[in-house]
């Protein structure tokens, strides 16, 4: 069984890495392609980006129930087909209705894929191996995105729309490769998900059961702050602050993003060895401290007017520190969602957390761009420092609600059975 689980997990991870590679071809160029190459204007490009988020918000509340009733595999395959159709559609669209409809299909497909893949990884891992499995997925995602972005930059030519069609076609093919890879996986039934397909009656009470779990509610609040204060600022508030306040060149912003990816790729497995066996809540609290330092560095970069080199180094350091924090989160947050979930609601919990992430990614850029755009630079940095400190406070508070099996699973696995079984379940109300 362990060998079968390992083979299935490797196939899932490989397909996911190739999908990320294809996604990297188009992510940096979507706005420019719609607004300038297809001559549809900035408002249409903004609508396309909005549709990616809105379609995700629409389908995610339904995705968890579908995963728990039908299993993650068919849901993931449907998601890959939708994403492939949407990606190719964007590449071929020359009118506003067509490109927006394609964006809806792409956004919905990607949104469905994420919790379905997370559930498949849970099925193919154990409590002891889950952190490494999710860390590997995060590492391969970032590596694939980085390499795809670099290769896409070599192929793209803004003077020829056909070069962008090629990029979107490659992305569509990679989504289909992911679908083919997971369609041939034989999912084992790990003990954690022994009854992973619930009855209709249990599915109806899924949301009520989840909101009754104080631990999951706290984790969702923590997750919103995490994604709002980091991922939600990369392409909006922080990028605007870097160019308008720190006054770095757009090309240097690309170097800062590369520093973020490099920090993740270099640190991921080093960090994994350091955090395995330690309390997840304390690791997440450490992330808050690291990001507090990162936002302080960003703030200082806007105050150093005498030396542009120092300001640039501080800004790049901000992105690198975010990467270190992300590496700490990868083996902690997603596995914790899985370990909190009842066996029959793993898909529901994964989808709910993905919905929280999507909400943060929708609100974060809007708030960041609005504050920086209106000259509220000091308030912007202060707000995010408070958010980073809040991550540490929320993580420590969550830690008091968790039992050993959720907060320190490696230690819990090593305990005698009677001690693990005796852990209190008072966190659910």
PALUMFI-189088 format. One record per residue: x negated, y, z of N, C-alpha, C in turn. Coordinates in pm, whole numbers, plus 50000, padded with zeros to 5 digits. Layout:
! PALUMFI-189088
XYZXYZXYZ/...
This chain:
! PALUMFI-189088
499174987950000500005000050000499145012650000/498075012550082497205024250088496555027049953/496135016249882495535017949749496545023949652/497785018949657498825024149569499105038849598/499155042249728499385056049766498265065049714/497005060149725495865068049679495895070149529/496255059749453496315060849308497425070449266/498585069549331499685078549299499315093049331/498665095049444498285108549484497265114449388/496305106349343495315111449247495975115549116/496955107949072497655111448947498435124448963/499095125949077499835138349104498875150249107/497745148649176496785159649188496175163249053/495875153348971495305156148839496305163648751/497555159048749498565166048670498785180248719/498765182048850498935195348907497785204548870/496555199248871495385207348834495465211648688/495865202648600495985206048458497095216348436/498185215248512499255225048503498755238948546/497985239348655497425252148701496465257848597/495705249048533494785253248427495565259948314/496665254048273497495260048168498125273048213/498555273548340499155285648394498165297248396/496895294048420495865304248422495665311148288/496035304448180495905310348046496795322648029/497955322748096498955333048068499175343148180/498935339148305499265347848420498675361948407/497385363448372496825376948367497325385448251/497955379148153498235386248029499725387747999/500585383148088502025383048060502565397148040/502215406248129502725420048120502265426647990/500965425747963500405431947842501045426047717/501245412947718501815406147600503215411347570/504075411747672505465415947649505535430847616/504825439047692504945453647677504265458847552/503055453747523502255459847417502135451247291/501885438447309501685429947191503015427747117/504085425047193505405423347130506145436747117/505565447547170506115461147159507525462047217/507755455147329509065455347393509135465447507/508015471447541508015482147641507795477547783/507435487247867507125484248008508365479648085/509525485248051510735481348126511095466748100/510935462247976511205448247946510185439148014/508925443348014507895435448082508205434448230/508665445548290509055445148430510245436048454/511185436148360512355427348372511955412648364/510985409548279510495395748266509885391148398/509035399548457508415396048585509475394648694/510495403348690511565402448790512365389548773/512615385648647513385373548622512655360948672/511335361148664510575349848718510875347948866/510955359148939511225358349083512695355549111/513585362349039515015360849067515495346749037/515055341048926515475327448893514995317448998/513805319949052513295311349159514175312349283/514585324449317515435326449435516795319749417/517255318949293518565312749266518505297549279/517445291349225517415276649220516875270249348/516055277349423515415271049539516415266449646/517495274049676518435268949776519095255749736/519145252749607519745240349559518735229049542/517465232749535516425222949502516225212649612/516215217249738515955208149849516975196949856/518225200449841519265190149845519095180149731/518755185249612518555176349498517395166749524/516315171849584515155163349613515535152549713/516245156249818516595146549922517635136449876/518465140249780519485130849730518945122049619/518155127949527517715120549409516265115949416/515525121549511514095118849516513325129849444/512055132049481511295143149424510875141049280/510715128549237510165126049103511055131348990/512335127448983513165132848873513335147848879/513385153549000513495168049012512255174948957/511085169548990509835175248939509755174448788/510195163348730510145161748585511065171948517/512265173948571513165184148517512525197848524/511845200548635511165213448650510075215448546/509305205148517508225206548418508785208948278/509885202448245510505204548113511025218848102/511695223648207512205237348206511065247448194/509985245148269508845254248264508185254148127/508075242348066507465241347933508305248647829/509635246747834510525253647740510425268747758/510405273247884510315287547911508995293447865/507905286447890506595291547849506475292847698/506865282247627506805282647481507775293247428/508925294547493509895304547451509355318647461/508635321647569508035334947583507045337447471/506255327247438505265328747331505885331447196/507065326047173507705327347042508715338747036/509045344647150510105354847154509595368347103/510425374647024510095388146975511185398147008/512245393547078513335402347119513495402147269/514095412647323514265413647468515135402447526/516315399247470517135388447528516405374947529/515665372147421514985359147411513875357947515/513085368547534511965367647626512455367247771/513565374047800514115373647936514705359947965/515435354147868515985340647887514875330447908/513795331947833512655322847848512015324447986/511945336848035511375339348168512215332648276/513535332648259514425325948355514115310948359/513955304748241513645290448236512285287448299/511305296048272509955294048328509965295748479/510585306448528510615308848672511345297948748/512485293548693513245282848758512455269848759/511795266848648511025254448641509885254148741/509115264948748507995265648842508495264648985/509615271349014510175271149150510585257049190/511135249449097511565235749126510355226649145/509325228749065508145220049070507465220649207/507345232549264506555234149387507035225549503/508305226449548508725217849659508805203149622/509085200149494509125186149453507745179849462/506715187049415505345181949427504925180749572/505295190649653504945190049795505555177649860/506795174449824507455162649880506785149949830/506375149649704505665137849651504345135749724/503655146749754502395145549827502645140049966/503745144250030504105138850161504355123750151/505085119550050505375105350033504105097150013/503095103349950501865096049915500745098250017/501065103850134500045106150235500585102250372/499695101350467500075098550605499805111050688/500245110650813499985122050901498505125150908/497665114650908496215116650922495585122150794/496155119050677495535123050550496225134950485/497315139550544498135149750478497405163050463/496655167050566495945179850558494955179950442/494215169050427493245168350317493955168150182/495105161550174495835160950047496305174850004/496845182550097497315196050062496135205550037/495035203650110493845211850085493305209149944/493315196449904492855192949770493755199149663/495075198849687495995204949591495725219949577/495515226749689495265241149686493945244149615/492925236149643491625237849578491735236149427/492405225449383492535222749240493405233349171/494415238149241495255248849185494425261249154/493635265449251492835277549233491725275549131/491115263749133490085260949034490685260848894/491845254448879492495253948749492905267748700/493485275848790493875289448753492665297748711/491575296548787490375304348757489765300648622/489625287648598489035283248472489965286648355/491265284548375492225287948270492195302648235/492075311148337492005325548312490765329448234/489645323048268488395325948196488475321548051/488965309348028489075304247891490095312447812/491225315847876492235323847810491695337347767/490835343247849490235356047815489375355447690/488795343747665487965342047545488815340247419/490045335247437490905332247321491825343747283/492115352547381493145362547358492605374247275/493505379747193493185391347110494455399647099/494445411447163495665419547167496105424447029/495225423546931495585427846796496355417146720/496395405046773497045393846704497965386546801/499265387446776500235380646862500045365546860/499515360346749499335345846736498385340346842/497425348546887496515343746990497245341747123/498265349947150499055348247271500005336347258/500535334447137501375322547114500585310047146/499315310047108498445298647136498305296347287/498145307247363498005306047509499275300147571/500435305347532501675300347590501955285947546/501545282347425501715268547380500845259047463/499625263347494498745255147579499365253447717/499905264347772500555263347903501735253647897/502545254347792503695245347779503255230847773/502195228147697501675214447686501195209547823/500535218147900500045214148031501185210948127/502295218248117503465214848199503995200948161/504015198148031504485184947986503515173948030/502225176948032501245167348083501515164348229/501815174848308502165172748448503415163848459/504435166748376505645158648378505375144148345/504525141748243504195127948205503415120948316/502515128348381501695122448487502555117948605/503485126548648504285122848764505415113248729/505845113148601506905103948560506445089448568/505145087148558504605073548562504125069548702/504305078348799503875075248936504885065949003/504375055849068505225047149150505085051749295/506105058849342506015064649475506175053949583/505205053249674505365044249788506305050549891/506865042349977507705047650083506895047950212/506255059450234505485061150357506435061250477/505975057250596506855057050713507565070150740/506895081450711507495094550738508755096850656/508835090550541509985092850452510715079850422/510785071350520511385058150497512835059150453/513575069350498514965071050455515125084250382/514235086450283514125099650222515315103750139/516215094550103517405098350026518615097150117/519125108250169520195107650268521555105450205/522525103150290523905102050243524465115850216/525605116350150526245129150119526555136850247/526995129750352527355136550476526155143450539/525005136550540523815142750598523345154550516/523465153650383523025164650298523835177250323/525155175550354525995187150376525535195250497/524965188650597524535195650716523075199250717/522435198850600520975200850595520565214750641/521235225050588520855238650625521115241250772/522255236250823522575238250965521535231451054/521125219551016520125212251094518795219651092/518425225050977517145231950966517125244851047/518215252551039518265265051115518405262451265/518815250351302518875246751442517535242551499/516525241251413515185237351456514365250051479/514185253751607513475266151638512055266251583/511435254451580510055253851530510005257851383/510955252951302510985256251160511345270851139/512255276051221512605290251209511385298951236/510645295851343509435303451374508405302351262/508275290151206507315288251097507715296250974/509005297250946509465305150832509195320050854/509405324850975509085338851005507585341250988/506785332151042505335333151026504945332750879/505575323650803505265322450661505585335150585/506715341550617507075353950548506005364650572/505555366050696504545376150727503235372750657/502865359850656501635355550588501655359450441/502725355850372502785358150228502985372950196/503715379950279503905394350260502585401750272/501785398050373500555405550404499355401450320/499485391050240498335386850157498735385750011/499365374849975499705372449835500595383449778/501495388749861502405399049814501745412349785/500445413849820499745426549799498685425849689/498295413849647497175412349555497335420549427/498505418949362498675424849229499415438149233/499725443049354500475455649362499775465349455/500135464949584499625474749678498115475149689/497485463449707496045463249723495335467349594/495855462749480495255466549352495385481649330/496565487249364496755501749350495845509249446/495735504549570494855510949668493405510649619/492995499449562491605498049516491275507949405/492205510049313491925518849200492185533549232/493195536449315493565550449342492825556349461/492545548149564491935553349686490445549849692/490125536949678488715532949675488065537249545/488875538749441488435543549308487425534249243/487735521349246486895512049172487465510549032/486615506448938487055504648800487915492048789/488845491648694489665479648675488825467048655/487695468348586486825456748566486285451548699/486005460548792485515456548924486615449549002/487875453348978488995446349040489015431748997/488655429148872488545415448825487475407848900/486355414548932485295408249010485795405049150/486595414049209487145411749342488055399449342/488895398149240489755386249229488915373749211/487835374749135486935363249119486275359649252/485965369749335485385367149466486365359549555/487645362849542488675355749617488715340949578/488735338449446488755324649397487485317249437/486325323849425485065317549460485025313949608/485555322749694485575319949837486415307549867/487535306349797488405294649816487695281949771/487105282249651486465270449594485275266049680/484495275649727483305272249805483685267949947/484655274750006484935272550148485885261050177/486705257050078487825248350110487445235850188/486515228050137486235215250201485285216750320/484505227650321483715230650441484665234150555/485635242550525486635246550623487445234650670/487785225750577488605214150611487955205750720/486645203550709485935195750810485955202750946/485965216050944485965223551070487325223451138/488415223351058489735224651119490395211251150/489945200451086490535187451115490325184051263/491375180251329491285176951470491575188651561/491625200851505491935212551587493415216051575/493885223951670495305227551671495635236451550/496675232551478497075240251360497465254451397/498155256051509498595269451549497405278651574/496335273451630495165281751656494405284851528/494425275551433493805278251304494555289551233/495905289151238496685299851176496465313151249/496305312551381496005324751455494645330451414/493685321751385492375326251336492505333151202/493395328151116493635334650987494085349151008/494975351251105495415364851134494255373951172/493305368851250492155376851290491255379951169/491055369751084490225371850964490855382250873/492175381550856492845391150769492915405050832/492895405750965492805418751030491495425650993/490405418050997489105423350956489135427150808/489795418850726489865421650582490575434950555/491705437350622492435449850600491685461850656/490935459650763490085470550813489005474150712/488425463850649487425466350545488035473950427/489265470250390489945477350282490175492050319/490615494250443490825507950488489545516150486/488445510150532487155517250532486685520150391/487015511250296486575513450158487175526350101/488345530250151488965542550105488455554950177/487675552850284487145564150361485695567350327/485005557850262483585559650228483515567350097/483365580250105483345588649985481925591449936/480935589250022479565592649983478875581949902/479315569549916478655558449847479685549249784/479785549749653480735541249583480345526549593/479035523849603478555510049615479065503849743/478955511249855479435506149984480945503949979/481675513349922483135512049912483515499849830/482795497649721483085486149635482785473049706/481665472449779481315460349854482385457349959/482865467750028483905465850129485185460350066/485545465749950486775461449884486655446949836/485515443549777485305429749733485295420349852/484735424949965484725416750086486145413950135/487035423550115488435421550153489015409550080/488815409149950489325397949870488675384749910/487375384949938486675372749978487185367650113/487415376750208487935372850339489345367050327/490135372550237491455366750213491305352250165/490305349750080490075336250030489715326550142/488895331050235488555322550350489805319350431/490635329450454491885327250527492805317550455/492905319050324493745309850245493245295550256/491925293850261491365280350275491735274050409/491865282350512492285277250642493775273750643/494565281050566496005278550564496365265850487/495635262850382495985251650294496165238450370/495235234650461495415221950531496275222850656/496915234250680497695235750803499175238250778/499525248150694500915252450684501795242050614/501435238050492502275228450419502395214950490/501305209450543501465197050621502355198750743/502305210550804503145212950921504615213050883/504945219050769506335218850722506815204350710/505975195850652506345181750632506495174450765/505615177350861505645170250988506765174951079/507305186951053508465191651128509765185751075/509785181850948511025177850883511495164150930/512805162550954513355149050969513125141350840/513075128150850512735120050734513655122550615/514935125250642515895126750533515975140850477/515205150450535515315164450494513985170450452/513045162350412511735167650374511845177050255/512625173250155512825181950040513465195150079/514455194550170515125206750215514165216050286/513325210750373512355218950446511335225050350/510835217050256509865222350159510495233250073/511725231350031512385241349947512675254050025/513065252550151513345264350234512075272550254/510965265750278509715273250298509275279750167/509495272850054509185278849925510055291149900/511315290749947512215302249933511705314150015/511235311350137510665321850221509455328150152/508605319750094507435324750022507865333649905/508865329149831509315336849715509905350349757/510625350449868511175363149918510055372849956/509025367550022507895376050060507175381349938/507065372949834506395377149711507225387049631/508535387349659509385397249593509365410549669/509395409849802509435422049884508055428449894/507005420149911505655425349933505165434849825/505205431049698504725440149593505525453149586/506845452249608507665464249602507285474149712/507125469049834506765477749947505365483449928/504415474849887503045479449870502915490149763/503515487649648503435497249538504115510349575/505245509549646505975521549685505145530049781/504535523649881503785531249981502535537649921/501775529849845500555535349785500895545749680/501955543049601502345552349497502795565849551/503285566149675503725578649737502675584549831/501445579649818500345585449894500295581550041/501035571150081501055566950222499945556850248/498715560850218497595551450222497265546750363/497215555950457496895552350596498005543550654/499245547350631500375539550683500385525550621/500005524750494499965511750426498965502350493/497745507050513496725498650576497125495350720/497645505250792498065502950931499155492250939/500125492850847501195483050845500635468950827/499665467350738499145454050709498215449050819/497535458050887496755453851005497705448651113/498815455651132499825451051229500375437351187/500635435551058501115422651008500105411551035/498815414351012497785404351034497695400551182/497775410551270497785407651414499045399751449/500155403351385501405396151406501295381551369/500515378251265500295364251227499705356551344/498705362451410498075355751524499055353851639/499835364151668500795363351778501865352851748/502415353151627503455343551589502915329251590/501675327451544501095314051540500915308351680/500445316451772500275311751910501625308751974/502625317051943503975314451995504525301451939/504315299151811504765286651749504075274651813/502785276251844502025265251904502635260352033/503305269152109503905265052235505175256752214/505725257252091506925249352060506585235752001/505355233951955504975221751885504485211051980/504785198651946504205187352018502875183451955/502125174352018500815170151965500905164751822/501975157751788502075151751655502165162351546/502695174251579502775184851480501585194351486/501135197751605500085207851619498685202051605/498505189551646497175183251642497315168651601/497735166251477498105152551437496965142551445/495735146851417494615137351424494445132051566/494615140851664494505136551803495685127651840/496895131451791498095123751823498025109651767/497455108251646497325094951585496415086151668/495405092351730494445084551807494965080851946/496075087151991496605084252123497305070752126/497395064352242498195052252255499635055052217/500345045352159501705047552110502635053652213/502545048952340503495054052438503325068852463/502095074152450501875088352475502415096852361/502275092052236502825099452123504335099552127/504945088052162506385087152163507015095352276/506205097952379506745104852495506775119952479/506285125052363506245139552347507655145352349/507845157152409509195162852421509735167352286/511035166752272511695171252150512625182952182/512225190652281513075201552329513075213452238/512205213152132512105224852045513325226351955/514095215451936515245216151848516495219451930/517195229451885518385233551960519605232851870/
